[in-house]
Amino acid sequence: MNLLLDTHIFLWSLLEPSRLTTRVAAELENPDNHLWISPLTSWEVLVLADKGRVSLDPTAAEWLRKVFRTVPFKEAPLTHEIALHSRSVSLTHEDPVDRFLAATAIVHESTLVTADERLLRARGISTLPNK
């Protein structure tokens, strides 16, 4: 299964694995699953670090580079098709990162792993809830 990790799931899997449910942790560890990360997740991690909401050593950028060198995440490329889908995805809010993540899951036929209730309620998106 292709699993697209929401930003908080990405961070929790590496920094606070106890926040993951047993099911989500098992799916992330399952060697038959492919773990995908959007470039927007990297951007969001950098923003969170700039705001002081997450502390990563030595810097957020270096931490991300090390993670991507050592953990077998696949990069979910942003495409024009994703941009087009981002405006038609069924969400009750306008958060652009959520819209792009949902559209990425649709276009790349992935399951979005998230604890975000707004994304879990979205129609037309395959999700794996962390709850």
C-alpha positions in Angstrom: 0.0 0.0 0.0 1.2 3.5 -0.7 1.0 5.7 2.4 1.2 9.5 2.2 2.2 10.9 5.6 0.6 14.1 6.8 3.2 16.4 8.3 2.3 15.6 12.0 2.5 11.8 11.3 5.9 12.3 9.6 7.2 14.1 12.7 5.5 11.8 15.2 6.9 8.7 13.4 10.4 10.1 13.9 10.2 12.2 17.1 7.2 10.9 19.1 6.3 7.4 17.9 4.2 6.9 21.1 1.7 9.3 19.6 0.9 6.8 16.8 -1.9 4.3 17.2 -0.9 0.7 17.1 -2.5 0.3 13.7 -0.7 3.3 12.2 2.6 2.2 13.7 2.2 -1.3 12.3 1.4 0.0 8.8 4.4 2.3 8.9 6.6 -0.6 9.8 5.1 -3.0 7.3 7.8 -3.6 4.6 5.0 -4.2 2.0 4.0 -0.5 2.4 5.7 2.4 0.7 5.9 5.6 2.7 5.6 8.8 0.7 6.3 12.4 1.8 5.2 15.5 -0.1 7.7 18.3 -0.6 5.1 20.4 1.2 5.7 18.4 4.3 9.3 19.4 4.2 8.2 23.1 3.8 5.8 22.8 6.6 8.4 21.3 8.9 10.7 24.3 8.1 7.8 26.7 8.9 7.1 24.9 12.2 10.8 25.1 13.2 10.9 28.8 12.3 7.9 29.4 14.5 9.5 27.5 17.4 6.8 24.8 17.4 9.4 22.0 16.8 13.1 21.9 17.6 15.3 20.0 15.2 19.1 19.7 15.5 21.4 21.1 14.2 18.9 23.0 12.0 15.5 21.9 10.5 17.0 21.8 7.0 20.0 19.6 8.0 17.7 17.4 10.1 15.4 16.9 7.0 18.4 16.1 4.8 19.6 13.5 7.3 16.2 11.9 7.6 15.8 11.7 3.8 19.3 10.1 3.5 18.7 7.5 6.2 14.9 6.7 6.2 13.4 5.1 3.1 10.7 7.7 2.4 9.7 8.3 -1.2 9.2 11.8 -2.5 5.6 12.4 -3.8 6.2 14.8 -6.6 4.0 17.9 -7.0 2.5 18.0 -10.5 0.1 20.2 -12.5 -2.5 17.5 -12.0 -2.2 17.8 -8.3 -2.5 21.6 -8.5 -5.7 21.1 -10.6 -7.1 18.6 -8.1 -6.3 20.8 -5.1 -9.1 23.2 -6.0 -11.8 20.5 -6.4 -10.9 18.3 -3.4 -13.8 18.0 -1.0 -12.6 19.9 2.1 -14.5 22.3 4.4 -11.5 24.6 4.7 -9.0 26.4 2.5 -5.7 25.3 4.1 -3.5 25.0 1.0 -1.2 22.4 2.4 -4.1 20.2 3.3 -5.6 20.7 -0.1 -2.3 19.7 -1.8 -1.8 16.7 0.4 -5.4 15.5 -0.3 -4.9 16.0 -4.0 -1.5 14.3 -3.9 -3.2 11.2 -2.3 -5.8 11.2 -5.0 -3.5 11.6 -7.9 -0.9 9.2 -6.7 -3.5 6.7 -5.5 -2.2 6.8 -2.0 -3.8 6.5 1.5 -3.3 9.7 3.5 -2.2 8.9 7.1 -3.5 11.6 9.3 -5.1 12.5 12.7 -6.6 15.7 11.2 -10.4 15.4 11.6 -11.0 17.8 8.7 -9.0 15.5 6.3 -10.6 12.4 7.7 -14.0 13.8 6.9 -13.1 14.6 3.3 -14.9 12.6 0.6 -13.0 10.9 -2.1 -9.8 10.5 -0.2 -8.5 7.2 1.1 -7.3 7.7 4.7 -5.7 5.8 7.5 -6.8 7.5 10.7 -4.4 7.9 13.6 -7.2 7.9 16.3 
